[in-house]
């Protein structure tokens, strides 16, 4: 069973209260999950790399603090506070944290098929 920080009745959190960087690697906290998607706080230690992978869901990365690089289908996107990036379902992507990096990762409902 996955524990979430928020519920549909608890509608507010403060980043300063829940951002928690690991010494190495990554920590994630599911803030909320419902039938439409998953909202997760990701905290990566400086130097952490996520190898190239794909995901069957559309995703957004909303950077809260820190710096890093998101490589999306061979295009580098500089991540820093205030950057919002869209990662389409099934696209190749990788990530590197240049400093401690915190971002809100939002995953949509699973993409089952599309005519667009």
C-alpha positions as CSV (number, residue, x, y, z in Angstrom):
1,X,0.0,0.0,0.0
2,X,1.3,3.4,-1.0
3,X,0.9,6.2,1.5
4,X,0.0,9.6,0.2
5,X,0.7,12.9,1.9
6,X,-2.5,14.7,0.9
7,X,-6.1,13.6,0.6
8,X,-8.9,15.1,-1.4
9,X,-10.0,17.0,1.8
10,X,-6.5,18.2,2.6
11,X,-5.7,20.7,-0.2
12,X,-2.6,22.5,1.0
13,X,1.1,21.7,1.7
14,X,4.2,23.8,2.0
15,X,7.3,22.8,0.0
16,X,9.6,23.8,2.9
17,X,7.8,21.3,5.1
18,X,8.2,18.2,2.8
19,X,11.3,18.7,0.7
20,X,13.9,16.3,2.0
21,X,17.0,15.6,0.0
22,X,18.8,12.2,0.3
23,X,22.6,12.0,0.7
24,X,22.7,10.1,-2.6
25,X,20.1,9.0,-5.1
26,X,16.5,10.1,-5.1
27,X,13.5,10.3,-2.7
28,X,9.9,10.6,-3.9
29,X,6.7,11.3,-2.0
30,X,3.3,10.8,-3.5
31,X,1.3,13.9,-2.7
32,X,-1.9,12.7,-4.2
33,X,-3.2,10.0,-6.5
34,X,-6.6,9.8,-8.0
35,X,-8.2,8.3,-11.2
36,X,-6.8,11.1,-13.3
37,X,-3.1,11.0,-12.3
38,X,-0.4,10.9,-9.7
39,X,1.2,14.0,-8.2
40,X,4.7,13.3,-6.8
41,X,7.4,15.3,-5.2
42,X,10.8,14.2,-6.4
43,X,14.0,15.2,-4.5
44,X,17.3,14.3,-6.2
45,X,20.7,14.5,-4.6
46,X,23.4,16.5,-6.5
47,X,24.9,14.3,-9.2
48,X,22.0,11.9,-9.3
49,X,21.3,10.6,-12.8
50,X,18.2,8.8,-14.1
51,X,19.0,6.6,-17.1
52,X,17.1,7.1,-20.3
53,X,13.7,5.5,-20.1
54,X,10.1,5.8,-21.3
55,X,6.8,6.0,-19.5
56,X,3.3,5.1,-20.9
57,X,1.9,8.3,-19.3
58,X,2.2,11.9,-20.2
59,X,4.2,13.7,-17.5
60,X,5.0,17.2,-16.4
61,X,8.1,18.4,-14.5
62,X,7.6,21.6,-12.5
63,X,10.9,22.6,-10.9
64,X,10.7,24.0,-7.4
65,X,14.4,24.5,-6.6
66,X,17.8,23.4,-7.8
67,X,19.3,22.8,-11.2
68,X,19.6,19.9,-13.6
69,X,19.2,18.8,-17.2
70,X,16.3,16.9,-18.7
71,X,17.2,15.2,-22.0
72,X,14.0,14.6,-23.9
73,X,14.4,12.8,-27.3
74,X,18.0,14.1,-27.6
75,X,17.0,17.7,-26.7
76,X,18.5,19.2,-23.5
77,X,16.1,21.2,-21.3
78,X,17.8,23.2,-18.6
79,X,15.9,22.7,-15.3
80,X,15.9,25.5,-12.7
81,X,13.3,27.0,-10.4
82,X,10.2,28.0,-12.3
83,X,10.8,25.8,-15.3
84,X,7.8,23.7,-16.4
85,X,8.4,20.9,-18.9
86,X,6.1,18.5,-20.7
87,X,7.2,14.9,-21.4
88,X,4.9,13.1,-23.8
89,X,4.0,9.5,-23.2
90,X,6.4,6.9,-24.6
91,X,9.1,9.5,-25.3
92,X,12.7,8.8,-24.4
93,X,14.0,10.9,-21.5
94,X,16.8,11.0,-18.9
95,X,17.6,13.4,-16.1
96,X,20.7,14.6,-14.2
97,X,20.7,16.8,-11.1
98,X,23.5,19.3,-11.2
99,X,22.6,20.5,-7.7
100,X,20.1,19.1,-5.2
101,X,16.9,19.2,-7.3
102,X,13.3,19.2,-6.2
103,X,10.4,19.1,-8.7
104,X,6.7,18.2,-8.8
105,X,6.2,15.3,-11.2
106,X,2.7,14.9,-12.5
107,X,1.7,11.7,-14.3
108,X,-1.5,11.7,-16.3
109,X,-3.8,8.7,-16.6
110,X,-2.4,5.9,-18.7
111,X,-2.4,6.7,-22.4
112,X,-4.2,3.7,-24.1
113,X,-4.4,4.9,-27.6
114,X,-4.6,8.1,-29.5
115,X,-5.8,9.3,-32.9
116,X,-4.0,12.6,-32.7
